Amino acid sequence: MDEETSRREYDLVHEILTVNGFDHYEISNFAKTGYQSLHNLTYWRDEQYYGVGLGASGYIGNLRYTNTKNINKYIANNYIDYREIVAKKDDEEYFIMLNLRTSEGIDDKKYINHFGYSFIEKHKEALAEFVESKLIKIEQGKVIATYNGMMVLDFLIKRFCA
């Protein structure tokens, strides 16, 4: 499917769902208020989680890991198949990418608590440009991609992570 057709279909789905009371709470997810996937929101908010069981993944502190899918290894207490210590730069990029996908956006207070400085201050020039072009809005200390911003989200993320 070409990009133009894809955009028209996305716009149509968005219109039908929002007119019928669904919130567009993440770039690829809609739900009625109170019925958003808490499981998925944990990922999009870049929150920590434990992975328990075969093939499960977890994210604790700066460690991302995936358990083995092999039952014998798991029983023998050799259960972690993959581990990654997330560098601060990567952690910051994950935070930006994941939070910007949501209708909640990047909460500057959470950003400051996590990284020690303000996202809004660090990116004030790019934010001014994106606010003027109506790709981003800033409300109550949160940086939120507009509907049009969601359509060029990869571009926005690349600018913030450069």
Backbone as ProteinMPNN parsed JSONL, in Angstrom:
{"seq_chain_A": "MDEETSRREYDLVHEILTVNGFDHYEISNFAKTGYQSLHNLTYWRDEQYYGVGLGASGYIGNLRYTNTKNINKYIANNYIDYREIVAKKDDEEYFIMLNLRTSEGIDDKKYINHFGYSFIEKHKEALAEFVESKLIKIEQGKVIATYNGMMVLDFLIKRFCA", "coords_chain_A": {"N_chain_A": [[0.848, -1.172, 0.0], [0.558, 2.213, -0.828], [1.957, 5.26, 0.57], [0.185, 7.459, 0.653], [-2.396, 6.293, 0.441], [-2.322, 4.738, 2.724], [-2.223, 6.756, 4.695], [-4.73, 8.006, 4.278], [-6.447, 5.906, 5.004], [-5.699, 5.554, 7.676], [-6.458, 8.048, 8.713], [-9.241, 7.829, 8.336], [-9.903, 5.616, 9.996], [-9.139, 6.736, 12.448], [-10.963, 8.894, 12.612], [-13.498, 7.551, 12.631], [-13.289, 5.988, 14.974], [-12.751, 7.927, 17.022], [-15.026, 9.562, 16.863], [-16.851, 7.784, 17.79], [-16.323, 7.612, 20.478], [-13.863, 6.572, 21.291], [-10.623, 6.875, 22.667], [-7.596, 8.065, 21.341], [-4.994, 6.879, 22.454], [-2.394, 6.079, 22.134], [0.024, 5.877, 19.532], [-0.715, 3.712, 17.869], [-2.96, 2.671, 19.06], [-6.298, 2.57, 20.285], [-8.887, 3.2, 22.661], [-11.729, 2.916, 24.83], [-12.312, 5.271, 27.451], [-10.67, 4.392, 30.399], [-10.254, 1.795, 29.657], [-7.811, 1.333, 28.527], [-4.86, -0.452, 27.588], [-3.132, -1.486, 30.246], [-0.877, -3.001, 30.448], [0.498, -2.485, 27.993], [0.815, 0.289, 28.309], [2.686, 0.395, 30.332], [5.043, -0.189, 28.958], [5.077, 1.951, 27.053], [5.265, 4.145, 28.699], [7.782, 3.884, 29.564], [8.277, 2.495, 31.903], [9.37, 0.357, 34.608], [9.531, -3.26, 34.709], [9.017, -6.672, 35.632], [10.077, -9.713, 34.154], [8.785, -12.833, 34.168], [9.076, -16.251, 33.832], [9.193, -18.582, 31.042], [10.767, -17.254, 28.195], [10.019, -14.666, 28.842], [10.353, -11.081, 29.142], [12.132, -8.464, 30.84], [12.62, -5.306, 32.573], [14.56, -3.699, 34.605], [15.895, -1.233, 36.662], [18.755, -0.321, 35.004], [18.845, -2.506, 33.415], [17.902, -4.578, 30.823], [16.333, -7.583, 30.022], [15.916, -10.956, 28.754], [14.33, -13.964, 29.308], [15.259, -17.428, 28.929], [13.848, -19.671, 26.503], [14.04, -22.281, 26.794], [13.092, -24.977, 28.624], [14.62, -26.76, 30.201], [17.026, -25.35, 30.705], [15.93, -23.258, 32.113], [14.836, -24.485, 34.417], [17.218, -25.344, 35.519], [18.137, -23.06, 36.63], [19.394, -21.345, 34.933], [18.365, -19.108, 33.526], [18.346, -16.595, 32.187], [18.596, -15.497, 28.978], [19.334, -13.352, 27.417], [20.849, -10.281, 28.071], [21.033, -6.788, 28.626], [22.786, -3.967, 29.454], [21.598, -0.865, 29.778], [22.761, 2.041, 28.373], [23.102, 5.488, 29.44], [22.54, 7.389, 27.386], [21.096, 5.818, 25.55], [18.973, 5.107, 27.197], [17.757, 7.574, 27.531], [16.946, 8.073, 24.89], [15.126, 5.941, 24.516], [13.212, 6.722, 26.414], [12.256, 9.154, 25.332], [11.319, 8.319, 22.771], [9.387, 6.338, 23.434], [7.551, 7.6, 25.233], [6.664, 9.777, 23.707], [5.065, 8.584, 21.852], [2.596, 8.374, 22.984], [-0.623, 9.749, 24.021], [-0.24, 11.068, 26.344], [2.294, 12.079, 26.26], [5.596, 13.513, 26.821], [6.356, 13.93, 30.06], [7.659, 16.595, 31.652], [8.469, 16.842, 34.323], [8.825, 14.162, 35.136], [10.859, 13.539, 33.391], [12.906, 15.248, 34.278], [13.264, 14.18, 36.863], [14.229, 11.682, 36.156], [16.488, 12.112, 34.48], [17.783, 14.391, 35.36], [17.697, 16.925, 34.251], [15.846, 19.358, 32.302], [13.685, 18.398, 29.706], [12.249, 20.174, 28.162], [13.731, 22.557, 28.39], [16.203, 21.716, 27.307], [15.522, 21.201, 24.66], [14.427, 23.54, 23.631], [14.596, 25.186, 21.305], [13.998, 23.496, 19.084], [11.487, 22.678, 19.951], [10.051, 25.102, 19.889], [9.938, 25.527, 17.134], [8.474, 23.228, 16.361], [6.088, 23.566, 17.771], [5.122, 25.896, 16.598], [4.687, 24.938, 14.003], [2.646, 23.272, 14.517], [3.038, 20.588, 15.213], [3.689, 19.721, 17.659], [2.448, 20.133, 20.969], [2.518, 21.927, 24.039], [1.491, 21.302, 27.183], [0.692, 21.928, 30.481], [3.302, 21.286, 31.39], [3.877, 19.096, 29.841], [5.063, 17.554, 26.909], [3.572, 17.021, 23.959], [2.805, 15.139, 21.113], [0.955, 16.322, 18.387], [-1.94, 15.379, 16.4], [-1.075, 15.633, 13.711], [1.631, 15.678, 14.253], [2.02, 13.078, 15.134], [1.922, 11.811, 12.719], [4.365, 12.284, 11.647], [6.142, 11.241, 13.418], [8.55, 9.745, 13.636], [10.388, 11.505, 12.492], [10.288, 13.648, 14.352], [11.233, 12.362, 16.678], [13.826, 11.664, 15.862], [14.961, 14.21, 15.628], [14.888, 15.081, 18.303], [16.555, 13.231, 19.456], [18.999, 13.596, 18.326]], "CA_chain_A": [[0.0, 0.0, 0.0], [1.365, 3.425, -0.885], [1.879, 6.103, 1.761], [-1.019, 8.297, 0.592], [-3.534, 5.425, 0.771], [-2.16, 4.385, 4.135], [-2.596, 7.931, 5.487], [-6.188, 8.178, 4.176], [-7.085, 4.856, 5.804], [-5.42, 5.877, 9.08], [-7.339, 9.173, 9.042], [-10.607, 7.309, 8.4], [-10.005, 4.82, 11.23], [-9.082, 7.698, 13.555], [-12.231, 9.629, 12.66], [-14.583, 6.643, 13.039], [-13.127, 5.592, 16.373], [-12.895, 9.055, 17.946], [-16.438, 9.968, 16.841], [-17.586, 6.785, 18.567], [-15.945, 7.646, 21.883], [-12.58, 5.937, 21.596], [-9.478, 7.77, 22.814], [-6.383, 7.666, 20.623], [-4.077, 7.055, 23.577], [-1.04, 5.712, 21.712], [0.029, 6.029, 18.071], [-1.385, 2.597, 17.186], [-3.976, 2.091, 19.94], [-7.486, 3.319, 20.675], [-9.677, 2.498, 23.677], [-12.66, 3.724, 25.614], [-11.7, 5.743, 28.688], [-10.624, 3.386, 31.453], [-10.012, 0.46, 29.098], [-6.511, 1.283, 27.877], [-4.034, -1.59, 27.993], [-2.145, -1.113, 31.257], [0.334, -3.735, 30.076], [1.198, -1.713, 26.966], [1.186, 1.598, 28.842], [3.931, 0.221, 31.083], [6.13, -0.039, 27.98], [5.069, 3.282, 26.433], [5.701, 5.116, 29.707], [9.161, 3.509, 29.893], [8.301, 2.071, 33.301], [10.067, -0.91, 34.818], [8.673, -4.436, 34.844], [9.692, -7.961, 35.765], [9.702, -10.785, 33.241], [8.827, -14.091, 34.909], [8.646, -17.385, 33.028], [9.899, -18.86, 29.792], [10.682, -16.27, 27.126], [9.562, -13.362, 29.322], [11.342, -10.006, 29.161], [12.011, -7.543, 31.955], [13.373, -4.057, 32.523], [14.736, -3.272, 35.991], [17.056, -0.347, 36.718], [19.237, -0.112, 33.631], [19.0, -3.841, 32.836], [16.841, -5.221, 30.04], [16.696, -8.996, 29.898], [14.939, -11.908, 28.233], [14.535, -15.322, 29.816], [15.355, -18.505, 27.957], [12.635, -20.412, 26.147], [14.394, -23.681, 27.02], [12.625, -25.369, 29.955], [15.705, -27.388, 30.964], [17.899, -24.268, 31.18], [15.167, -22.474, 33.087], [14.778, -25.282, 35.648], [18.584, -25.393, 36.052], [18.423, -21.712, 37.118], [20.17, -20.671, 33.9], [17.167, -18.661, 32.822], [18.465, -15.378, 31.379], [19.195, -15.75, 27.667], [19.846, -12.104, 26.868], [20.843, -9.139, 28.987], [21.613, -5.562, 28.083], [22.879, -2.826, 30.358], [21.202, 0.272, 28.948], [23.555, 3.252, 28.584], [22.266, 6.661, 29.715], [22.074, 7.973, 26.118], [20.053, 4.929, 25.03], [17.838, 5.23, 28.111], [17.096, 8.836, 27.197], [16.275, 7.896, 23.599], [13.953, 5.095, 24.768], [12.229, 7.537, 27.137], [11.671, 10.095, 24.369], [10.596, 7.579, 21.735], [8.225, 5.628, 23.967], [6.566, 8.528, 25.785], [6.108, 10.636, 22.66], [4.063, 7.782, 21.127], [1.325, 8.374, 23.707], [-1.35, 11.011, 24.158], [0.277, 11.709, 27.56], [3.523, 12.761, 25.882], [6.75, 13.517, 27.724], [6.139, 14.731, 31.268], [8.963, 17.189, 31.945], [8.846, 16.532, 35.719], [9.37, 12.8, 35.13], [12.128, 13.615, 32.662], [13.875, 15.855, 35.203], [13.545, 13.195, 37.912], [14.962, 10.548, 35.591], [17.755, 12.473, 33.84], [18.435, 15.487, 36.066], [17.553, 18.201, 33.554], [14.557, 19.543, 31.647], [13.529, 18.128, 28.275], [11.758, 21.411, 27.538], [14.864, 23.483, 28.282], [17.218, 21.157, 26.407], [15.054, 21.192, 23.269], [13.528, 24.687, 23.463], [14.579, 25.701, 19.923], [13.227, 22.551, 18.258], [10.095, 22.722, 20.418], [9.434, 26.328, 19.362], [9.67, 25.247, 15.713], [7.423, 22.213, 16.239], [4.836, 24.149, 18.266], [4.66, 26.815, 15.555], [4.188, 24.163, 12.86], [1.523, 22.482, 15.047], [3.384, 19.172, 15.324], [3.835, 19.494, 19.1], [1.837, 21.104, 21.877], [3.035, 21.815, 25.402], [0.394, 21.552, 28.115], [0.94, 21.563, 31.876], [4.618, 20.679, 31.52], [3.978, 17.874, 29.039], [5.319, 17.735, 25.485], [2.655, 16.055, 23.35], [2.696, 15.196, 19.652], [-0.403, 16.517, 17.883], [-2.295, 14.36, 15.406], [-0.135, 15.771, 12.592], [2.937, 15.279, 14.77], [2.065, 11.611, 15.139], [2.139, 11.358, 11.343], [5.799, 12.442, 11.357], [6.756, 10.979, 14.721], [9.95, 9.332, 13.476], [11.142, 12.738, 12.257], [10.387, 14.367, 15.622], [12.101, 11.594, 17.574], [15.208, 11.808, 15.379], [15.437, 15.562, 15.99], [15.11, 15.149, 19.746], [17.61, 12.284, 19.856], [20.243, 13.896, 17.586]], "C_chain_A": [[0.895, 1.238, 0.0], [1.062, 4.316, 0.322], [0.601, 6.945, 1.796], [-2.269, 7.498, 0.971], [-3.498, 5.051, 2.246], [-2.606, 5.538, 5.032], [-4.11, 8.14, 5.455], [-6.907, 7.154, 5.044], [-6.881, 5.106, 7.297], [-6.337, 7.012, 9.54], [-8.784, 8.707, 9.211], [-10.829, 6.506, 9.682], [-10.023, 5.751, 12.438], [-10.418, 8.42, 13.713], [-13.37, 8.746, 13.176], [-14.483, 6.316, 14.523], [-13.32, 6.766, 17.329], [-14.336, 9.562, 17.99], [-17.284, 9.022, 17.695], [-17.054, 6.615, 19.99], [-14.66, 6.942, 22.262], [-11.49, 7.004, 21.679], [-8.299, 7.2, 22.036], [-5.228, 7.875, 21.604], [-2.631, 6.685, 23.266], [-1.085, 5.65, 20.193], [-0.734, 4.925, 17.349], [-2.488, 1.963, 18.026], [-5.083, 3.079, 20.274], [-8.195, 2.515, 21.759], [-10.676, 3.472, 24.278], [-11.943, 4.131, 26.899], [-11.807, 4.669, 29.765], [-10.322, 1.984, 30.961], [-8.693, 0.373, 28.318], [-5.733, 0.08, 28.409], [-2.964, -1.121, 28.976], [-0.809, -1.79, 30.974], [1.146, -2.924, 29.065], [1.645, -0.35, 27.488], [2.452, 1.525, 29.682], [5.123, 0.392, 30.15], [6.202, 1.392, 27.466], [5.516, 4.355, 27.412], [7.144, 4.875, 30.136], [9.298, 3.185, 31.381], [8.978, 0.71, 33.407], [9.075, -2.041, 35.042], [9.541, -5.681, 34.958], [9.182, -8.914, 34.696], [9.882, -12.099, 33.967], [8.293, -15.197, 34.009], [9.444, -17.501, 31.746], [9.674, -17.751, 28.77], [10.256, -14.878, 27.556], [10.708, -12.354, 29.308], [11.077, -9.088, 30.333], [12.893, -6.331, 31.763], [13.421, -3.508, 33.941], [16.014, -2.439, 36.074], [17.502, -0.028, 35.303], [19.484, -1.446, 32.922], [17.738, -4.258, 32.092], [17.27, -6.659, 29.851], [15.557, -9.8, 29.303], [15.306, -13.286, 28.753], [14.594, -16.325, 28.673], [13.978, -19.101, 27.666], [12.834, -21.905, 26.373], [14.051, -24.078, 28.453], [13.738, -25.974, 30.805], [16.679, -26.349, 31.518], [17.203, -23.481, 32.292], [15.135, -23.188, 34.438], [16.15, -25.328, 36.318], [19.059, -24.02, 36.544], [19.37, -20.946, 36.184], [19.155, -20.005, 32.966], [17.324, -17.403, 31.978], [19.257, -15.684, 30.116], [19.89, -14.507, 27.117], [19.789, -11.041, 27.951], [21.547, -7.964, 28.335], [21.627, -4.521, 29.185], [22.652, -1.59, 29.484], [22.028, 1.501, 29.338], [22.62, 4.445, 28.76], [21.709, 7.275, 28.423], [20.947, 7.132, 25.521], [18.793, 5.019, 25.88], [17.039, 6.489, 27.789], [16.341, 8.728, 25.872], [15.036, 7.018, 23.731], [12.842, 5.928, 25.407], [11.502, 8.469, 26.171], [10.777, 9.355, 23.381], [9.308, 6.973, 22.281], [7.157, 6.589, 24.476], [5.914, 9.393, 24.718], [5.063, 9.91, 21.819], [2.666, 7.907, 21.737], [0.664, 9.749, 23.715], [-0.933, 11.746, 25.428], [1.549, 12.491, 27.266], [4.636, 12.609, 26.907], [6.451, 14.466, 28.869], [7.499, 15.276, 31.703], [9.404, 16.918, 33.383], [9.444, 15.133, 35.813], [10.733, 12.779, 34.449], [13.223, 14.17, 33.573], [14.253, 14.859, 36.293], [14.432, 12.069, 37.399], [16.365, 10.935, 35.112], [18.468, 13.666, 34.476], [18.387, 16.83, 35.366], [16.254, 18.182, 32.755], [14.619, 19.225, 30.152], [13.154, 19.421, 27.558], [12.89, 22.419, 27.368], [15.889, 22.995, 27.259], [16.819, 21.314, 24.94], [14.201, 22.415, 22.926], [13.478, 25.215, 22.032], [13.758, 24.796, 19.009], [11.755, 22.589, 18.656], [9.381, 23.96, 19.886], [9.048, 26.129, 17.896], [8.486, 24.288, 15.561], [6.077, 22.711, 16.758], [4.263, 25.073, 17.195], [4.084, 26.067, 14.355], [3.088, 23.18, 13.265], [1.773, 20.968, 15.017], [3.469, 18.745, 16.785], [2.994, 20.535, 19.824], [2.45, 20.866, 23.255], [1.916, 22.241, 26.332], [0.778, 21.053, 29.496], [2.254, 20.795, 32.046], [4.793, 19.379, 30.76], [4.142, 18.238, 27.567], [4.568, 16.628, 24.758], [2.646, 16.241, 21.834], [1.224, 15.392, 19.287], [-0.722, 15.378, 16.912], [-1.329, 14.421, 14.221], [1.288, 15.406, 13.011], [3.097, 13.776, 14.806], [2.35, 11.065, 13.736], [3.608, 11.467, 10.931], [6.625, 12.162, 12.616], [8.221, 10.563, 14.609], [10.854, 10.546, 13.27], [11.352, 13.499, 13.566], [11.366, 13.67, 16.563], [13.564, 11.741, 17.154], [15.774, 13.176, 15.737], [15.748, 15.648, 17.477], [16.274, 14.27, 20.196], [18.942, 12.553, 19.16], [21.313, 14.437, 18.51]], "O_chain_A": [[1.876, 1.3, 0.742], [0.048, 4.148, 1.0], [0.004, 7.121, 2.858], [-3.104, 7.978, 1.738], [-4.525, 5.052, 2.925], [-3.297, 5.315, 6.026], [-4.714, 8.423, 6.489], [-7.866, 7.489, 5.74], [-7.796, 4.892, 8.092], [-6.922, 6.947, 10.622], [-9.474, 9.146, 10.132], [-11.83, 6.697, 10.372], [-10.832, 5.573, 13.349], [-10.938, 8.54, 14.823], [-14.121, 9.155, 14.062], [-15.48, 6.361, 15.242], [-13.989, 6.615, 18.351], [-14.815, 9.953, 19.055], [-18.307, 9.421, 18.251], [-17.305, 5.595, 20.632], [-14.396, 6.736, 23.447], [-11.444, 7.922, 20.86], [-8.042, 5.997, 22.072], [-4.568, 8.914, 21.587], [-1.739, 6.958, 24.069], [-2.146, 5.392, 19.624], [-1.343, 5.183, 16.31], [-2.911, 0.841, 17.745], [-4.837, 4.261, 20.512], [-8.114, 1.287, 21.776], [-10.49, 4.688, 24.236], [-11.065, 3.412, 27.377], [-12.878, 4.115, 30.011], [-10.151, 1.072, 31.77], [-8.491, -0.56, 27.54], [-5.933, -0.347, 29.546], [-2.01, -0.445, 28.593], [0.254, -1.223, 31.227], [2.341, -2.703, 29.258], [2.732, 0.118, 27.149], [3.214, 2.491, 29.739], [6.104, 1.045, 30.507], [7.28, 1.985, 27.445], [6.086, 5.367, 27.004], [7.665, 5.596, 30.986], [10.282, 3.543, 32.028], [9.135, 0.003, 32.412], [7.95, -1.83, 35.493], [10.657, -5.729, 34.44], [7.995, -8.918, 34.372], [10.999, -12.454, 34.344], [7.184, -15.093, 33.484], [10.257, -16.639, 31.412], [8.538, -17.356, 28.51], [10.141, -13.987, 26.714], [11.876, -12.718, 29.445], [9.937, -8.946, 30.775], [13.788, -6.315, 30.917], [12.45, -2.924, 34.423], [17.077, -2.867, 35.624], [16.72, 0.476, 34.496], [20.237, -1.51, 31.95], [16.647, -4.286, 32.661], [18.433, -6.932, 29.554], [14.396, -9.391, 29.339], [16.454, -13.718, 28.649], [14.048, -16.096, 27.593], [13.069, -19.035, 28.494], [11.915, -22.7, 26.171], [14.657, -23.569, 29.396], [13.794, -25.727, 32.009], [17.109, -26.452, 32.666], [17.825, -23.094, 33.281], [15.378, -22.574, 35.477], [16.241, -25.347, 37.546], [20.241, -23.838, 36.838], [20.058, -20.017, 36.606], [19.099, -20.304, 31.774], [16.486, -17.164, 31.108], [20.422, -16.075, 30.17], [20.91, -14.605, 26.435], [18.792, -10.921, 28.662], [22.518, -8.124, 27.595], [20.591, -4.227, 29.783], [23.426, -1.314, 28.568], [21.997, 1.943, 30.486], [21.483, 4.422, 28.289], [20.535, 7.642, 28.371], [19.953, 7.677, 25.041], [17.679, 5.009, 25.355], [15.808, 6.473, 27.776], [15.225, 9.233, 25.747], [14.005, 7.311, 23.127], [11.682, 5.853, 24.999], [10.274, 8.56, 26.193], [9.619, 9.723, 23.181], [8.254, 7.084, 21.655], [5.975, 6.41, 24.18], [4.729, 9.708, 24.82], [4.259, 10.553, 21.144], [1.671, 7.585, 21.089], [1.302, 10.768, 23.451], [-1.24, 12.929, 25.579], [1.848, 13.466, 27.955], [4.621, 11.706, 27.742], [6.31, 15.672, 28.664], [8.386, 14.511, 32.08], [10.601, 16.778, 33.637], [10.454, 14.933, 36.488], [11.646, 12.08, 34.887], [14.328, 13.63, 33.631], [15.433, 14.709, 36.613], [15.286, 11.562, 38.127], [17.319, 10.183, 35.311], [19.631, 13.926, 34.166], [18.987, 17.791, 35.848], [15.643, 17.131, 32.558], [15.488, 19.717, 29.433], [13.675, 19.723, 26.484], [12.998, 23.063, 26.325], [16.38, 23.775, 26.444], [17.671, 21.534, 24.08], [13.351, 22.349, 22.037], [12.419, 25.652, 21.582], [12.919, 25.276, 18.247], [10.876, 22.538, 17.795], [8.224, 23.875, 19.474], [7.959, 26.518, 17.475], [7.604, 24.511, 14.733], [5.033, 22.318, 16.237], [3.065, 25.04, 16.916], [3.105, 26.513, 13.757], [2.652, 22.358, 12.459], [0.851, 20.177, 14.823], [3.338, 17.565, 17.11], [2.843, 21.665, 19.361], [2.848, 19.75, 23.59], [1.448, 23.379, 26.288], [1.147, 19.891, 29.663], [2.311, 19.788, 32.751], [5.747, 18.639, 31.002], [3.451, 19.115, 27.049], [4.88, 15.447, 24.914], [2.499, 17.356, 21.335], [0.352, 14.704, 19.818], [0.123, 14.525, 16.641], [-0.824, 13.391, 13.775], [2.059, 14.882, 12.206], [4.18, 13.253, 14.542], [2.942, 9.997, 13.584], [4.041, 10.817, 9.979], [7.669, 12.775, 12.839], [9.045, 10.993, 15.416], [11.957, 10.604, 13.813], [12.463, 13.944, 13.857], [12.222, 14.313, 17.17], [14.439, 11.921, 18.0], [16.943, 13.287, 16.108], [16.762, 16.226, 17.867], [16.905, 14.549, 21.216], [19.911, 11.825, 19.376], [22.419, 14.742, 18.062]]}, "name": "protein", "num_of_chains": 1, "seq": "MDEETSRREYDLVHEILTVNGFDHYEISNFAKTGYQSLHNLTYWRDEQYYGVGLGASGYIGNLRYTNTKNINKYIANNYIDYREIVAKKDDEEYFIMLNLRTSEGIDDKKYINHFGYSFIEKHKEALAEFVESKLIKIEQGKVIATYNGMMVLDFLIKRFCA"}
